Amino acid sequence: MQFDFNLIKGRIKPVHGVNNAARKTDYGDLLPAFVDLHVPFSRLHDTGGTYGGSHYVDIANVFPDFSADPEDESSYDFTLTDYYIRPLAEAGIQVMYRLGTTIEHEPKKYRIFAPADPEKWANVAEHIVRHYNEGWAEGFHWNIVYWEVWNEPDGLNPACEPFGCPNWIGTAEDYYLLYSLTANRIKSLHPEVKVGGYSSCYILGKFENGRWEAGDASYFTNFLQYISAEETKAPLDFFTWHGYLGCRYLEKIEIESDFVDKTLNEYGFTQTERIDAEWNVNICEEESGDRRTRYYINYRNEKGGSHCAAALFEMQRCKVDAAMYYDTQLWLEYGSLFHVPSLSPTKAYFAFQQFGELYQLGEWCGCDREGFVYACAATNGSRDILALSNIDDKPATVRLDLKNVHGVTAEIRLCDGAHDFETVAAGEIPTEITLPGYSFASVYIG
């Protein structure tokens, strides 16, 4: 692998965002180790409380009686959502506020129906923006920039969802109308914020021969046609999709982001930010047994950690402007940055720590791949970091050709089954490095 630390390719992108936050209690402080990651974003979706608490974020929680007057402050219940967002704002973590509702996998659906009065719903959404950005209803001036309209209205996989669509009961046109009304209302009154959607669940639409590829993308293209038409025109500051990955199959990141980029460009949305708003790595190498249980275990070990590290490198390389890992809540199976109940960091946590160090350096010097080894390099002009990850179960030796380094010595930190991103070597700048199976490492120069 060859890297030139004087050859700057751009900035390191904020792809190490997350969904929600790691906190011991619903109303308490963030875990110090979570704050130490300095993640750039927290997307608030499926935001819940421990022991079943649920009075957060969703419009049905913040505006519990839809027959109430949206202009009346007393119609709103912001209390627990305020408690949730406050420590994020104080830690300097940008919030992406998902306007809509939490997923419902259960056999009875309660809150995922298309709003009966979409104009009123848009009015309520805009008042939530006022509360958090303009101080309305004893609110705040937290400058929340990203406002996402709903989540996965296109999502239905009968193999996974025997009880029907878990996010949206309504037509595609119902969603397009809701988006158009909401985005136009918010942007007309708050032009400084960004509005987007729709967190597509199946952006590619087709899975054949072990690969995702473009299939029926009509939900996406019809949405873009709708918000482009003069009579229903609406802004799309950012477009979000969800990209869950498989074992040793990170090519999906490039396939998805290229497809999103190409389609947005075709419809004139060249300035729309491309955001992967949910991702994780679903690893189950066994052909039988409870696959989801294996996913949850592997999210937290060296298999998940190495895949997370490599996925972050790929998102930096590909047409992804920002991304949010799902999830960080301690009570959720997907909440895989901390072990429970010990609250000790998982291997995935250290992958985010590794990429955060690249992000803090700022300047990107490129990415590379050899087989199942992925790499990303960064510099600040006086210090360099080369980050690598091996997502195979076998060790891999990589030769390094590092040009214009800003130092003469190096430190190597390793995360694998036996190490938690700790120093394993120091001295001369290496010309090759051997990575154990399912591991990631950083070479610090300077």
Number of C-alpha atoms within 10 A of each C-alpha: 15 12 21 15 26 17 15 16 13 12 16 25 21 21 28 29 27 25 25 27 26 24 22 16 14 22 17 12 17 18 15 10 16 18 17 11 18 19 23 20 25 26 27 25 26 23 24 21 20 14 9 8 11 17 19 27 28 24 24 20 19 20 23 14 13 16 9 12 14 20 11 10 15 11 17 22 19 21 13 19 20 17 15 25 23 16 18 20 15 10 13 14 19 21 24 23 23 25 26 25 24 24 18 19 15 13 11 10 17 10 20 21 15 19 18 10 10 18 16 17 22 24 16 23 23 22 21 24 26 20 19 20 18 17 13 15 17 10 17 16 14 20 16 18 17 19 25 27 25 26 27 22 26 22 18 18 13 10 6 10 15 13 14 19 23 25 25 26 18 14 12 17 13 17 22 22 18 20 28 22 20 27 27 20 18 23 17 10 12 17 11 12 16 21 26 24 24 25 25 23 21 25 27 22 14 13 12 8 5 8 11 17 16 14 13 13 15 12 18 20 14 14 18 21 16 19 20 17 10 9 8 15 16 24 17 22 20 21 22 24 25 24 24 18 19 18 15 16 16 20 14 19 23 16 17 24 23 15 18 22 18 14 17 20 13 12 13 11 19 13 11 18 20 21 25 26 28 23 21 22 26 21 22 20 11 9 7 7 9 10 14 13 12 15 20 20 17 21 27 21 19 26 28 29 31 30 34 30 31 29 27 25 26 24 23 24 18 16 21 23 18 21 30 25 30 26 26 22 25 23 18 15 15 18 22 30 28 22 15 13 9 7 15 12 17 20 32 25 26 25 29 24 21 24 27 22 16 25 22 13 19 17 23 25 22 22 22 16 16 12 9 19 23 24 24 27 25 32 27 17 15 12 15 24 26 23 26 28 32 31 32 20 13 12 14 20 13 14 12 15 12 15 12 11 20 16 14 10 15 18 18 22 19 23 27 23 15 10 14 16 21 15 15 12 13 14 11 12 19 17 11 12 15 12 23 21 21 25 34 31 29 26 22 18 21 16
